[in-house]
Amino acid sequence: MDLLAYTPQKTFSQIHLLTLADCTCDEVMQMLSAAVKFKSLQKKGIAHEVLKGKSVGMYFTKPSARTRVSFEVGIHQLGA
């Protein structure tokens, strides 16, 4: 399946993502499609700031510098 050309079945609603079990298959496909599109833009050197002006909260139950740093890099790349 070509995620760049994915056509959603319905408009994605704003949700708090706690577990993928709460999402429909279409919502998961939309999230993956968006991720592929953002990665494609990044590889082409096109800036995108989806999270500009937004705050992101992260909560980890166990200390993990590698996980924290990976999330921080991703959040920074999206403009937060």
Biopython code that builds the backbone (N, CA, C, O; Angstrom):
import numpy as np
from Bio.PDB.StructureBuilder import StructureBuilder

atoms = [
    (1, "MET", "N", (0.847, -1.184, 0.000)),
    (1, "MET", "CA", (0.000, 0.000, 0.000)),
    (1, "MET", "C", (0.890, 1.244, 0.000)),
    (1, "MET", "O", (1.868, 1.323, 0.744)),
    (2, "ASP", "N", (0.539, 2.202, -0.836)),
    (2, "ASP", "CA", (1.285, 3.455, -0.931)),
    (2, "ASP", "C", (0.718, 4.450, 0.087)),
    (2, "ASP", "O", (-0.350, 5.023, -0.127)),
    (3, "LEU", "N", (1.431, 4.647, 1.180)),
    (3, "LEU", "CA", (0.943, 5.541, 2.237)),
    (3, "LEU", "C", (0.931, 6.998, 1.818)),
    (3, "LEU", "O", (0.161, 7.787, 2.365)),
    (4, "LEU", "N", (1.774, 7.377, 0.852)),
    (4, "LEU", "CA", (1.757, 8.759, 0.369)),
    (4, "LEU", "C", (0.456, 9.086, -0.346)),
    (4, "LEU", "O", (0.015, 10.236, -0.348)),
    (5, "ALA", "N", (-0.159, 8.076, -0.954)),
    (5, "ALA", "CA", (-1.392, 8.288, -1.715)),
    (5, "ALA", "C", (-2.633, 7.814, -0.955)),
    (5, "ALA", "O", (-3.713, 7.706, -1.536)),
    (6, "TYR", "N", (-2.482, 7.533, 0.341)),
    (6, "TYR", "CA", (-3.621, 7.016, 1.120)),
    (6, "TYR", "C", (-4.750, 8.034, 1.180)),
    (6, "TYR", "O", (-4.521, 9.208, 1.472)),
    (7, "THR", "N", (-5.963, 7.582, 0.904)),
    (7, "THR", "CA", (-7.148, 8.435, 0.981)),
    (7, "THR", "C", (-7.962, 8.013, 2.201)),
    (7, "THR", "O", (-8.446, 6.883, 2.264)),
    (8, "PRO", "N", (-8.115, 8.917, 3.173)),
    (8, "PRO", "CA", (-8.858, 8.560, 4.387)),
    (8, "PRO", "C", (-10.335, 8.326, 4.113)),
    (8, "PRO", "O", (-10.919, 8.919, 3.205)),
    (9, "GLN", "N", (-10.925, 7.450, 4.917)),
    (9, "GLN", "CA", (-12.348, 7.165, 4.800)),
    (9, "GLN", "C", (-13.183, 8.281, 5.416)),
    (9, "GLN", "O", (-14.275, 8.584, 4.935)),
    (10, "LYS", "N", (-12.667, 8.891, 6.480)),
    (10, "LYS", "CA", (-13.350, 10.023, 7.099)),
    (10, "LYS", "C", (-12.313, 10.947, 7.715)),
    (10, "LYS", "O", (-11.161, 10.554, 7.900)),
    (11, "THR", "N", (-12.711, 12.163, 8.031)),
    (11, "THR", "CA", (-11.803, 13.148, 8.593)),
    (11, "THR", "C", (-11.299, 12.669, 9.947)),
    (11, "THR", "O", (-12.060, 12.170, 10.777)),
    (12, "PHE", "N", (-10.009, 12.832, 10.145)),
    (12, "PHE", "CA", (-9.382, 12.420, 11.401)),
    (12, "PHE", "C", (-9.815, 13.359, 12.512)),
    (12, "PHE", "O", (-9.746, 14.580, 12.369)),
    (13, "SER", "N", (-10.259, 12.786, 13.612)),
    (13, "SER", "CA", (-10.672, 13.610, 14.746)),
    (13, "SER", "C", (-9.492, 13.778, 15.690)),
    (13, "SER", "O", (-8.634, 12.901, 15.789)),
    (14, "GLN", "N", (-9.458, 14.901, 16.376)),
    (14, "GLN", "CA", (-8.387, 15.168, 17.325)),
    (14, "GLN", "C", (-8.600, 14.284, 18.541)),
    (14, "GLN", "O", (-9.642, 14.357, 19.192)),
    (15, "ILE", "N", (-7.616, 13.450, 18.849)),
    (15, "ILE", "CA", (-7.738, 12.527, 19.972)),
    (15, "ILE", "C", (-6.479, 12.589, 20.830)),
    (15, "ILE", "O", (-5.435, 13.080, 20.399)),
    (16, "HIS", "N", (-6.602, 12.087, 22.038)),
    (16, "HIS", "CA", (-5.446, 11.883, 22.899)),
    (16, "HIS", "C", (-5.046, 10.432, 22.690)),
    (16, "HIS", "O", (-5.787, 9.518, 23.051)),
    (17, "LEU", "N", (-3.896, 10.230, 22.118)),
    (17, "LEU", "CA", (-3.451, 8.880, 21.785)),
    (17, "LEU", "C", (-2.837, 8.220, 23.009)),
    (17, "LEU", "O", (-1.714, 8.532, 23.405)),
    (18, "LEU", "N", (-3.585, 7.312, 23.597)),
    (18, "LEU", "CA", (-3.093, 6.568, 24.749)),
    (18, "LEU", "C", (-2.724, 5.145, 24.360)),
    (18, "LEU", "O", (-1.766, 4.584, 24.891)),
    (19, "THR", "N", (-3.472, 4.565, 23.445)),
    (19, "THR", "CA", (-3.200, 3.220, 22.960)),
    (19, "THR", "C", (-3.776, 3.077, 21.563)),
    (19, "THR", "O", (-4.826, 3.643, 21.259)),
    (20, "LEU", "N", (-3.094, 2.325, 20.716)),
    (20, "LEU", "CA", (-3.595, 2.130, 19.358)),
    (20, "LEU", "C", (-4.892, 1.319, 19.347)),
    (20, "LEU", "O", (-5.640, 1.353, 18.370)),
    (21, "ALA", "N", (-5.152, 0.601, 20.417)),
    (21, "ALA", "CA", (-6.379, -0.190, 20.493)),
    (21, "ALA", "C", (-7.626, 0.701, 20.443)),
    (21, "ALA", "O", (-8.704, 0.240, 20.069)),
    (22, "ASP", "N", (-7.477, 1.979, 20.820)),
    (22, "ASP", "CA", (-8.601, 2.915, 20.799)),
    (22, "ASP", "C", (-8.836, 3.516, 19.412)),
    (22, "ASP", "O", (-9.837, 4.200, 19.199)),
    (23, "CYS", "N", (-7.934, 3.270, 18.479)),
    (23, "CYS", "CA", (-8.015, 3.875, 17.145)),
    (23, "CYS", "C", (-8.609, 2.897, 16.139)),
    (23, "CYS", "O", (-8.455, 1.682, 16.257)),
    (24, "THR", "N", (-9.288, 3.458, 15.152)),
    (24, "THR", "CA", (-9.777, 2.632, 14.055)),
    (24, "THR", "C", (-8.619, 2.362, 13.098)),
    (24, "THR", "O", (-7.582, 3.022, 13.161)),
    (25, "CYS", "N", (-8.804, 1.400, 12.224)),
    (25, "CYS", "CA", (-7.788, 1.084, 11.219)),
    (25, "CYS", "C", (-7.520, 2.313, 10.350)),
    (25, "CYS", "O", (-6.370, 2.598, 10.017)),
    (26, "ASP", "N", (-8.575, 3.039, 9.984)),
    (26, "ASP", "CA", (-8.432, 4.239, 9.158)),
    (26, "ASP", "C", (-7.609, 5.304, 9.878)),
    (26, "ASP", "O", (-6.777, 5.959, 9.250)),
    (27, "GLU", "N", (-7.821, 5.490, 11.174)),
    (27, "GLU", "CA", (-7.055, 6.487, 11.935)),
    (27, "GLU", "C", (-5.577, 6.117, 11.995)),
    (27, "GLU", "O", (-4.716, 6.989, 11.877)),
    (28, "VAL", "N", (-5.278, 4.836, 12.179)),
    (28, "VAL", "CA", (-3.886, 4.384, 12.202)),
    (28, "VAL", "C", (-3.254, 4.621, 10.833)),
    (28, "VAL", "O", (-2.118, 5.088, 10.749)),
    (29, "MET", "N", (-3.974, 4.306, 9.769)),
    (29, "MET", "CA", (-3.463, 4.515, 8.417)),
    (29, "MET", "C", (-3.213, 6.003, 8.154)),
    (29, "MET", "O", (-2.238, 6.358, 7.491)),
    (30, "GLN", "N", (-4.086, 6.873, 8.666)),
    (30, "GLN", "CA", (-3.899, 8.313, 8.502)),
    (30, "GLN", "C", (-2.643, 8.790, 9.235)),
    (30, "GLN", "O", (-1.904, 9.629, 8.721)),
    (31, "MET", "N", (-2.406, 8.258, 10.428)),
    (31, "MET", "CA", (-1.209, 8.636, 11.189)),
    (31, "MET", "C", (0.051, 8.187, 10.456)),
    (31, "MET", "O", (1.019, 8.940, 10.357)),
    (32, "LEU", "N", (0.036, 6.957, 9.942)),
    (32, "LEU", "CA", (1.199, 6.451, 9.210)),
    (32, "LEU", "C", (1.414, 7.235, 7.921)),
    (32, "LEU", "O", (2.552, 7.522, 7.548)),
    (33, "SER", "N", (0.337, 7.576, 7.247)),
    (33, "SER", "CA", (0.427, 8.359, 6.015)),
    (33, "SER", "C", (1.028, 9.731, 6.288)),
    (33, "SER", "O", (1.885, 10.197, 5.537)),
    (34, "ALA", "N", (0.582, 10.375, 7.356)),
    (34, "ALA", "CA", (1.125, 11.687, 7.729)),
    (34, "ALA", "C", (2.617, 11.574, 8.046)),
    (34, "ALA", "O", (3.402, 12.435, 7.649)),
    (35, "ALA", "N", (3.005, 10.524, 8.752)),
    (35, "ALA", "CA", (4.415, 10.330, 9.102)),
    (35, "ALA", "C", (5.265, 10.171, 7.843)),
    (35, "ALA", "O", (6.351, 10.742, 7.749)),
    (36, "VAL", "N", (4.774, 9.400, 6.882)),
    (36, "VAL", "CA", (5.512, 9.197, 5.632)),
    (36, "VAL", "C", (5.626, 10.513, 4.864)),
    (36, "VAL", "O", (6.671, 10.804, 4.283)),
    (37, "LYS", "N", (4.561, 11.304, 4.858)),
    (37, "LYS", "CA", (4.589, 12.592, 4.157)),
    (37, "LYS", "C", (5.580, 13.546, 4.810)),
    (37, "LYS", "O", (6.337, 14.221, 4.113)),
    (38, "PHE", "N", (5.586, 13.613, 6.155)),
    (38, "PHE", "CA", (6.526, 14.482, 6.866)),
    (38, "PHE", "C", (7.966, 14.053, 6.593)),
    (38, "PHE", "O", (8.835, 14.898, 6.378)),
    (39, "LYS", "N", (8.220, 12.753, 6.601)),
    (39, "LYS", "CA", (9.566, 12.238, 6.352)),
    (39, "LYS", "C", (10.001, 12.566, 4.927)),
    (39, "LYS", "O", (11.159, 12.911, 4.695)),
    (40, "SER", "N", (9.087, 12.461, 3.982)),
    (40, "SER", "CA", (9.379, 12.778, 2.584)),
    (40, "SER", "C", (9.746, 14.257, 2.430)),
    (40, "SER", "O", (10.700, 14.595, 1.729)),
    (41, "LEU", "N", (8.982, 15.135, 3.089)),
    (41, "LEU", "CA", (9.287, 16.567, 3.042)),
    (41, "LEU", "C", (10.655, 16.853, 3.657)),
    (41, "LEU", "O", (11.426, 17.657, 3.133)),
    (42, "GLN", "N", (10.943, 16.191, 4.764)),
    (42, "GLN", "CA", (12.226, 16.397, 5.454)),
    (42, "GLN", "C", (13.381, 15.985, 4.546)),
    (42, "GLN", "O", (14.385, 16.693, 4.463)),
    (43, "LYS", "N", (13.248, 14.851, 3.865)),
    (43, "LYS", "CA", (14.309, 14.385, 2.979)),
    (43, "LYS", "C", (14.536, 15.343, 1.818)),
    (43, "LYS", "O", (15.651, 15.450, 1.306)),
    (44, "LYS", "N", (13.481, 16.042, 1.400)),
    (44, "LYS", "CA", (13.589, 17.003, 0.307)),
    (44, "LYS", "C", (14.078, 18.371, 0.794)),
    (44, "LYS", "O", (14.319, 19.268, -0.014)),
    (45, "GLY", "N", (14.225, 18.531, 2.113)),
    (45, "GLY", "CA", (14.693, 19.794, 2.677)),
    (45, "GLY", "C", (13.604, 20.845, 2.795)),
    (45, "GLY", "O", (13.894, 22.032, 2.949)),
    (46, "ILE", "N", (12.356, 20.414, 2.722)),
    (46, "ILE", "CA", (11.223, 21.337, 2.828)),
    (46, "ILE", "C", (10.808, 21.433, 4.294)),
    (46, "ILE", "O", (10.453, 20.432, 4.916)),
    (47, "ALA", "N", (10.859, 22.642, 4.832)),
    (47, "ALA", "CA", (10.515, 22.836, 6.249)),
    (47, "ALA", "C", (9.014, 22.678, 6.465)),
    (47, "ALA", "O", (8.207, 23.141, 5.658)),
    (48, "HIS", "N", (8.659, 22.037, 7.533)),
    (48, "HIS", "CA", (7.257, 21.934, 7.946)),
    (48, "HIS", "C", (7.223, 22.079, 9.454)),
    (48, "HIS", "O", (7.994, 21.443, 10.174)),
    (49, "GLU", "N", (6.338, 22.905, 9.911)),
    (49, "GLU", "CA", (6.260, 23.169, 11.350)),
    (49, "GLU", "C", (4.841, 22.912, 11.837)),
    (49, "GLU", "O", (4.134, 23.829, 12.254)),
    (50, "VAL", "N", (4.446, 21.664, 11.777)),
    (50, "VAL", "CA", (3.107, 21.260, 12.170)),
    (50, "VAL", "C", (2.810, 21.618, 13.622)),
    (50, "VAL", "O", (1.676, 21.949, 13.967)),
    (51, "LEU", "N", (3.823, 21.552, 14.459)),
    (51, "LEU", "CA", (3.629, 21.794, 15.893)),
    (51, "LEU", "C", (4.015, 23.212, 16.312)),
    (51, "LEU", "O", (4.145, 23.483, 17.506)),
    (52, "LYS", "N", (4.199, 24.120, 15.352)),
    (52, "LYS", "CA", (4.587, 25.483, 15.700)),
    (52, "LYS", "C", (3.542, 26.103, 16.632)),
    (52, "LYS", "O", (2.346, 26.083, 16.342)),
    (53, "GLY", "N", (4.011, 26.648, 17.748)),
    (53, "GLY", "CA", (3.120, 27.272, 18.717)),
    (53, "GLY", "C", (2.419, 26.283, 19.633)),
    (53, "GLY", "O", (1.581, 26.677, 20.444)),
    (54, "LYS", "N", (2.751, 24.998, 19.513)),
    (54, "LYS", "CA", (2.123, 23.966, 20.339)),
    (54, "LYS", "C", (3.086, 23.523, 21.436)),
    (54, "LYS", "O", (4.300, 23.697, 21.323)),
    (55, "SER", "N", (2.535, 22.958, 22.478)),
    (55, "SER", "CA", (3.337, 22.372, 23.545)),
    (55, "SER", "C", (3.150, 20.866, 23.516)),
    (55, "SER", "O", (2.063, 20.369, 23.223)),
    (56, "VAL", "N", (4.197, 20.162, 23.815)),
    (56, "VAL", "CA", (4.140, 18.708, 23.829)),
    (56, "VAL", "C", (4.586, 18.239, 25.202)),
    (56, "VAL", "O", (5.646, 18.631, 25.689)),
    (57, "GLY", "N", (3.775, 17.403, 25.819)),
    (57, "GLY", "CA", (4.130, 16.837, 27.116)),
    (57, "GLY", "C", (4.503, 15.381, 26.957)),
    (57, "GLY", "O", (3.835, 14.634, 26.242)),
    (58, "MET", "N", (5.569, 14.978, 27.624)),
    (58, "MET", "CA", (5.999, 13.580, 27.563)),
    (58, "MET", "C", (6.092, 13.042, 28.984)),
    (58, "MET", "O", (6.587, 13.710, 29.892)),
    (59, "TYR", "N", (5.612, 11.836, 29.148)),
    (59, "TYR", "CA", (5.678, 11.191, 30.456)),
    (59, "TYR", "C", (6.205, 9.782, 30.250)),
    (59, "TYR", "O", (5.615, 8.992, 29.513)),
    (60, "PHE", "N", (7.302, 9.473, 30.895)),
    (60, "PHE", "CA", (7.888, 8.144, 30.790)),
    (60, "PHE", "C", (7.871, 7.510, 32.175)),
    (60, "PHE", "O", (8.294, 8.129, 33.151)),
    (61, "THR", "N", (7.387, 6.289, 32.257)),
    (61, "THR", "CA", (7.320, 5.616, 33.551)),
    (61, "THR", "C", (8.691, 5.132, 34.013)),
    (61, "THR", "O", (8.912, 4.935, 35.208)),
    (62, "LYS", "N", (9.604, 4.941, 33.075)),
    (62, "LYS", "CA", (10.967, 4.524, 33.420)),
    (62, "LYS", "C", (11.952, 5.486, 32.772)),
    (62, "LYS", "O", (11.716, 5.961, 31.662)),
    (63, "PRO", "N", (13.057, 5.777, 33.458)),
    (63, "PRO", "CA", (14.046, 6.681, 32.866)),
    (63, "PRO", "C", (14.714, 6.037, 31.647)),
    (63, "PRO", "O", (15.197, 4.907, 31.719)),
    (64, "SER", "N", (14.735, 6.752, 30.550)),
    (64, "SER", "CA", (15.381, 6.259, 29.344)),
    (64, "SER", "C", (15.846, 7.453, 28.532)),
    (64, "SER", "O", (15.052, 8.101, 27.850)),
    (65, "ALA", "N", (17.127, 7.735, 28.610)),
    (65, "ALA", "CA", (17.671, 8.892, 27.897)),
    (65, "ALA", "C", (17.502, 8.719, 26.390)),
    (65, "ALA", "O", (17.205, 9.687, 25.691)),
    (66, "ARG", "N", (17.685, 7.504, 25.881)),
    (66, "ARG", "CA", (17.575, 7.271, 24.440)),
    (66, "ARG", "C", (16.162, 7.569, 23.948)),
    (66, "ARG", "O", (15.995, 8.220, 22.917)),
    (67, "THR", "N", (15.149, 7.107, 24.666)),
    (67, "THR", "CA", (13.759, 7.362, 24.276)),
    (67, "THR", "C", (13.443, 8.844, 24.361)),
    (67, "THR", "O", (12.820, 9.396, 23.453)),
    (68, "ARG", "N", (13.860, 9.493, 25.432)),
    (68, "ARG", "CA", (13.595, 10.922, 25.619)),
    (68, "ARG", "C", (14.228, 11.737, 24.505)),
    (68, "ARG", "O", (13.589, 12.621, 23.933)),
    (69, "VAL", "N", (15.482, 11.441, 24.199)),
    (69, "VAL", "CA", (16.188, 12.188, 23.160)),
    (69, "VAL", "C", (15.533, 11.962, 21.801)),
    (69, "VAL", "O", (15.393, 12.907, 21.025)),
    (70, "SER", "N", (15.129, 10.724, 21.498)),
    (70, "SER", "CA", (14.464, 10.462, 20.210)),
    (70, "SER", "C", (13.183, 11.264, 20.077)),
    (70, "SER", "O", (12.919, 11.830, 19.016)),
    (71, "PHE", "N", (12.384, 11.324, 21.131)),
    (71, "PHE", "CA", (11.148, 12.103, 21.087)),
    (71, "PHE", "C", (11.451, 13.589, 20.937)),
    (71, "PHE", "O", (10.778, 14.290, 20.181)),
    (72, "GLU", "N", (12.462, 14.070, 21.657)),
    (72, "GLU", "CA", (12.804, 15.492, 21.564)),
    (72, "GLU", "C", (13.244, 15.874, 20.144)),
    (72, "GLU", "O", (12.879, 16.939, 19.646)),
    (73, "VAL", "N", (14.014, 15.021, 19.507)),
    (73, "VAL", "CA", (14.456, 15.290, 18.131)),
    (73, "VAL", "C", (13.246, 15.335, 17.200)),
    (73, "VAL", "O", (13.121, 16.253, 16.389)),
    (74, "GLY", "N", (12.360, 14.352, 17.313)),
    (74, "GLY", "CA", (11.168, 14.315, 16.474)),
    (74, "GLY", "C", (10.277, 15.535, 16.682)),
    (74, "GLY", "O", (9.769, 16.107, 15.718)),
    (75, "ILE", "N", (10.091, 15.925, 17.917)),
    (75, "ILE", "CA", (9.249, 17.084, 18.234)),
    (75, "ILE", "C", (9.885, 18.355, 17.681)),
    (75, "ILE", "O", (9.191, 19.227, 17.159)),
    (76, "HIS", "N", (11.210, 18.457, 17.797)),
    (76, "HIS", "CA", (11.913, 19.628, 17.266)),
    (76, "HIS", "C", (11.766, 19.697, 15.746)),
    (76, "HIS", "O", (11.578, 20.779, 15.192)),
    (77, "GLN", "N", (11.852, 18.550, 15.071)),
    (77, "GLN", "CA", (11.726, 18.518, 13.614)),
    (77, "GLN", "C", (10.336, 18.937, 13.154)),
    (77, "GLN", "O", (10.174, 19.408, 12.029)),
    (78, "LEU", "N", (9.338, 18.771, 14.004)),
    (78, "LEU", "CA", (7.975, 19.171, 13.652)),
    (78, "LEU", "C", (7.670, 20.606, 14.071)),
    (78, "LEU", "O", (6.542, 21.071, 13.904)),
    (79, "GLY", "N", (8.660, 21.310, 14.614)),
    (79, "GLY", "CA", (8.513, 22.732, 14.872)),
    (79, "GLY", "C", (8.089, 23.141, 16.264)),
    (79, "GLY", "O", (7.858, 24.324, 16.515)),
    (80, "ALA", "N", (7.981, 22.177, 17.187)),
    (80, "ALA", "CA", (7.575, 22.539, 18.549)),
    (80, "ALA", "C", (8.755, 23.094, 19.322)),
    (80, "ALA", "O", (8.613, 23.456, 20.490)),
]
sb = StructureBuilder()
sb.init_structure("model")
sb.init_model(0)
sb.init_chain("A")
sb.init_seg("    ")
for serial, (resi, resn, name, xyz) in enumerate(atoms, 1):
    if name == "N":
        sb.init_residue(resn, " ", resi, " ")
    sb.init_atom(name, np.array(xyz, "f"), 0.0, 1.0, " ", f" {name:<3s}", serial, name[0])
structure = sb.get_structure()
